[in-house]
């Protein structure tokens, strides 16, 4: 187990392409900023993901300031892993040292979230308008019925062609 900085990591990566970089920070930290080529495995889950590093030549562990990385590197070394390194470089130094950093990784809305949001609007607005005029109450009933029929038909079509949905 050895310490490493970003400059030496980049040299190691060039020399040994099967080098893996594991980010052991929590999800909310990774969502703010992450090294592009890193694999995110939170510190508390590292023992459940040992299969991901079994065939790697060198293992480099990163966190925000080095404390968790050192602890995980010590743990992996105790399990018999060779060539384990931990970052001594702080997250703020990663970009300065030449690592490709992504900021604001977390996506606010997925396509599924947009679809669900707009469908709920299509149902909610006519329902509210239906309080003032009863004919508007038919719109959400029709939309909900069409969505249910569509879901049932898609399911039955996938089953008919024996494909997974």
C-alpha positions in Angstrom: 0.0 0.0 0.0 1.5 3.3 -1.1 0.3 6.9 -1.5 0.1 8.4 -4.9 -0.7 11.8 -6.4 -2.6 12.6 -9.6 0.6 13.1 -11.6 2.0 9.7 -10.7 -1.5 8.1 -11.2 -1.5 9.4 -14.8 2.0 7.9 -15.4 0.9 4.6 -13.8 -2.2 4.5 -16.0 -0.1 5.0 -19.2 2.3 2.3 -18.1 -0.3 -0.2 -16.9 -3.6 0.2 -18.8 -5.4 -2.3 -16.5 -5.1 0.2 -13.6 -8.4 0.9 -11.9 -9.4 4.0 -10.1 -12.0 3.6 -7.4 -13.8 6.5 -5.9 -15.0 5.6 -2.4 -16.9 8.8 -1.6 -20.7 8.9 -1.0 -23.1 9.4 -3.9 -23.9 13.0 -3.1 -20.1 13.8 -3.3 -19.7 12.0 -6.6 -22.8 13.9 -7.9 -21.0 17.2 -7.4 -17.6 16.3 -8.9 -15.9 13.1 -10.1 -12.9 11.9 -12.0 -14.2 10.8 -15.3 -12.5 7.3 -15.5 -13.2 6.4 -11.9 -15.5 3.6 -10.7 -17.8 4.7 -7.9 -17.9 2.2 -5.0 -18.9 3.8 -1.7 -16.5 2.9 1.2 -19.1 0.9 3.1 -19.8 -1.3 0.0 -16.3 -2.1 -1.1 -16.3 -5.6 0.3 -19.4 -6.4 -1.8 -17.6 -5.3 -5.0 -14.3 -7.1 -4.8 -15.1 -8.9 -8.1 -14.7 -5.6 -10.0 -11.0 -5.4 -9.1 -9.9 -9.0 -9.1 -8.1 -8.9 -12.5 -6.6 -5.4 -12.2 -2.8 -4.8 -12.2 -2.9 -1.7 -10.0 -5.7 -0.4 -7.8 -5.9 3.3 -6.9 -8.4 4.5 -4.3 -9.6 8.1 -4.2 -11.8 10.1 -1.8 -12.2 13.8 -0.9 -9.1 14.2 1.2 -7.3 10.9 1.5 -8.6 9.5 4.8 -11.2 7.0 3.5 -8.9 6.1 0.5 -6.1 5.2 2.9 -8.4 3.1 5.0 -9.8 1.2 2.0 -6.3 0.7 0.6 -5.2 -0.8 3.9 -8.2 -3.1 3.9 -7.5 -4.3 0.3 -3.8 -4.9 1.2 -4.9 -6.9 4.2 -6.9 -9.1 1.8 -3.7 -9.8 -0.2 -4.2 -7.3 -3.1 -0.9 -6.2 -4.5 -0.1 -2.8 -6.0 -2.7 -0.8 -4.0 -2.4 2.9 -3.9 -4.4 5.7 -2.3 -4.7 9.3 -3.4 -3.1 11.9 -1.2 -4.3 14.6 -3.6 -7.4 16.5 -2.5 -10.3 16.7 -4.8 -9.7 20.4 -5.5 -6.2 19.4 -6.9 -7.4 16.8 -9.3 -8.1 19.2 -12.2 -4.9 21.1 -11.5 -3.0 17.9 -11.9 -4.5 17.0 -15.2 -7.3 14.5 -14.3 -10.5 14.8 -16.3 -13.1 15.9 -13.8 -16.8 16.0 -14.4 -18.9 18.5 -12.5 -22.6 18.4 -11.8 -22.8 14.7 -12.8 -26.2 14.2 -11.4 -29.0 14.4 -13.9 -32.0 16.2 -12.5 -34.7 14.5 -14.6 -34.6 11.4 -16.6 -36.8 10.9 -19.7 -39.1 8.7 -17.6 -39.5 11.5 -15.0 -40.4 14.0 -17.7 -43.0 11.6 -19.2 -44.6 11.0 -15.8 -44.6 14.7 -14.9 -46.4 15.7 -18.1 -48.8 12.9 -17.9 -49.7 13.9 -14.4 -50.2 17.5 -15.7 -52.5 16.2 -18.4 -54.6 14.5 -15.8 -54.4 17.1 -13.0 -55.4 20.2 -15.1 -58.6 18.8 -16.6 -59.5 17.4 -13.1 -59.2 20.9 -11.6 -61.2 22.4 -14.5 -63.8 19.7 -14.0 -64.6 21.3 -10.6 -66.0 24.3 -12.6 -67.4 22.5 -15.6 -68.3 18.8 -15.4 -67.4 18.0 -19.1 -63.7 18.4 -18.3 -63.9 15.4 -16.0 -64.1 13.1 -19.0 -60.6 14.2 -20.2 -58.6 12.6 -17.3 -60.8 9.5 -17.5 -60.0 9.1 -21.2 -56.3 9.8 -20.7 -56.1 7.3 -17.8 -58.0 4.7 -19.8 -55.8 5.1 -22.8 -52.6 4.8 -20.7 -54.0 1.6 -19.1 -54.9 0.1 -22.4 -51.5 1.0 -23.8 -49.7 -0.6 -20.9 -51.8 -3.8 -21.2 -51.3 -4.0 -25.0 -47.6 -3.4 -24.7 -47.3 -6.1 -22.1 -49.3 -8.6 -24.1 -47.4 -7.8 -27.3 -44.1 -8.4 -25.6 -45.4 -11.6 -24.2 -46.7 -12.6 -27.6 -43.3 -12.1 -29.2 -41.6 -13.5 -26.1 -39.5 -10.5 -25.5 -38.7 -8.8 -22.3 -40.4 -5.4 -21.7 
